[in-house]
């Protein structure tokens, strides 16, 4: 990444993804990817050996994302159209990293049961050591942590720093979970 790119949203997102542990060769699910604020940077990080699944219900946003990826020569992004349901069209234990940025909250999933169904599906597609990175927006952080931990995940780390929300560079926090229960 060139120095001038580090100050642009995609550069900031790429830097944050590397800091939380996204690596070359991994399979990443960007759930609710929208226009691809994190999809394109994740595709760069995982490289041609990896894959990024771009899942969203906004077909126009996905069209734009795929066009942009093609213009950048990125061939490791697979589009997944959804109706907004919690079902993820991927195999069991097939994903290394799941990005839940500005999606796991009461606006998109109004009922706790809806969020739990999503988390159960996230658990299904997650490998045993999968990283689940969550941007806690539109919901109280402690309540969100509680819901995620009750769905067979544990908080492994928190990232505080610059990242991208709705195309804007902001300072904030990412919560990073792992599948399973924390050994005490």
C-alpha positions in Angstrom: 0.0 0.0 0.0 1.4 3.4 -1.0 1.7 6.1 1.6 -0.9 8.4 0.1 -3.4 5.5 0.0 -3.1 5.0 3.7 -5.0 8.2 4.3 -8.0 7.2 2.1 -10.9 5.1 3.4 -9.8 1.9 1.7 -6.2 2.3 3.1 -7.5 3.0 6.6 -9.8 -0.1 6.3 -7.0 -2.3 5.0 -4.7 -1.2 7.9 -7.4 -1.9 10.5 -8.1 -5.3 9.0 -4.4 -6.2 9.1 -4.3 -5.1 12.8 -7.2 -7.3 13.8 -5.5 -10.3 12.2 -6.8 -10.7 8.7 -4.1 -12.6 6.7 -3.1 -13.7 3.3 -4.9 -16.8 2.0 -8.0 -16.5 4.4 -11.6 -16.8 3.5 -13.5 -13.7 4.7 -17.3 -13.1 4.8 -18.2 -9.4 4.7 -21.8 -9.7 5.9 -23.9 -6.7 4.9 -21.0 -5.4 2.8 -22.9 -2.6 1.1 -20.7 -0.8 -1.4 -17.6 -2.6 -0.2 -15.8 -0.3 2.3 -14.2 -3.4 3.8 -14.6 -5.9 0.9 -12.1 -4.3 -1.4 -9.5 -3.9 1.4 -10.1 -7.5 2.6 -9.6 -8.8 -0.9 -6.2 -7.0 -1.1 -5.2 -8.4 2.3 -6.1 -12.0 1.6 -4.6 -11.9 -1.9 -5.2 -14.2 -4.8 -4.8 -17.2 -2.5 -7.8 -16.0 -0.4 -11.4 -15.3 -1.1 -13.9 -12.6 0.1 -17.6 -13.3 0.1 -19.5 -10.1 -0.3 -23.1 -10.6 1.1 -25.8 -8.0 0.9 -29.4 -7.5 0.1 -28.8 -4.3 -1.9 -28.3 -5.5 -5.5 -27.3 -2.1 -6.8 -24.6 -1.8 -4.2 -23.3 -5.3 -5.0 -23.3 -4.4 -8.8 -21.2 -1.4 -8.1 -18.9 -3.3 -5.8 -18.3 -6.0 -8.3 -17.7 -3.5 -11.1 -15.2 -1.6 -8.9 -13.4 -4.9 -8.0 -13.2 -5.9 -11.7 -11.7 -2.4 -12.6 -9.1 -2.9 -9.8 -8.2 -6.4 -11.1 -9.5 -8.1 -8.0 -10.7 -11.6 -8.9 -11.1 -13.0 -5.4 -14.5 -11.6 -4.5 -17.6 -13.7 -4.7 -20.9 -12.0 -4.6 -23.7 -13.4 -2.4 -27.2 -11.9 -2.9 -29.6 -12.2 0.0 -33.1 -11.2 0.7 -32.1 -9.9 4.1 -32.7 -13.3 5.7 -30.2 -14.7 8.2 -29.3 -17.7 6.0 -25.8 -17.6 4.6 -25.2 -19.7 1.4 -21.9 -21.1 2.5 -20.7 -24.5 3.7 -20.4 -25.4 7.4 -17.0 -24.3 8.9 -15.9 -22.6 5.6 -14.9 -19.1 6.7 -11.8 -17.8 8.6 -13.0 -14.2 9.3 -16.5 -12.7 9.5 -17.0 -8.9 9.3 -20.2 -7.7 11.0 -19.7 -4.0 10.5 -22.7 -1.8 11.2 -25.1 -4.7 10.7 -25.7 -6.6 14.0 -28.1 -4.3 15.7 -31.8 -3.6 16.2 -32.3 -1.6 13.0 -31.6 -4.6 10.7 -32.5 -7.3 13.2 -35.2 -5.8 15.5 -35.7 -8.8 17.7 -33.1 -10.5 19.9 -34.3 -13.8 18.3 -33.4 -12.4 14.8 -29.9 -11.5 16.0 -29.6 -14.9 17.7 -30.6 -16.7 14.4 -27.9 -14.7 12.6 -25.3 -15.5 15.2 -26.2 -19.2 15.0 -25.7 -19.1 11.2 -22.4 -17.2 11.7 -21.4 -20.0 14.1 -22.3 -22.6 11.5 -20.2 -21.2 8.7 -17.3 -20.4 11.1 -14.2 -22.6 11.4 -13.2 -23.4 15.0 -10.7 -20.5 15.2 -12.7 -18.0 13.1 -12.4 -14.3 13.9 -15.7 -12.5 14.1 -15.1 -8.7 14.1 -18.0 -6.5 15.1 -18.4 -2.7 14.8 -20.8 -1.9 17.7 -23.1 0.7 16.2 -26.7 1.5 17.0 -26.7 -0.8 20.0 -25.3 -0.7 23.5 -21.9 -2.3 23.5 -22.4 -4.4 26.7 -25.7 -5.8 25.4 -24.2 -6.7 22.1 -21.2 -8.4 23.8 -23.7 -10.4 25.9 -25.7 -11.5 22.9 -22.7 -12.6 21.0 -21.1 -14.4 23.9 -24.4 -16.3 24.6 -24.2 -17.6 21.0 -20.9 -19.6 21.6 -18.3 -16.9 21.0 -15.9 -15.1 23.4 -14.4 -11.7 23.2 -10.8 -12.1 22.3 -9.7 -8.6 21.7 -10.7 -5.0 21.1 -9.3 -2.7 18.4 -9.5 1.0 19.1 -8.4 3.3 16.3 -9.3 4.6 12.9 -11.6 2.6 10.6 -14.3 3.2 8.1 -18.1 3.5 8.7 -20.3 4.5 5.7 -17.4 5.5 3.7 -16.1 7.9 6.4 -12.9 7.5 8.4 -13.8 7.6 12.1 -12.2 6.8 15.4 -13.9 4.0 17.2 -13.8 0.4 18.4 -14.1 -3.0 16.9 -14.9 -6.0 19.0 -13.1 -9.2 18.0 -14.6 -12.6 19.0 -13.6 -16.2 18.5 -15.8 -19.2 18.3 -16.2 -21.3 21.4 -16.1 -20.7 25.1 -13.3 -18.9 26.9 -11.3 -21.2 29.1 -11.1 -19.7 32.6 
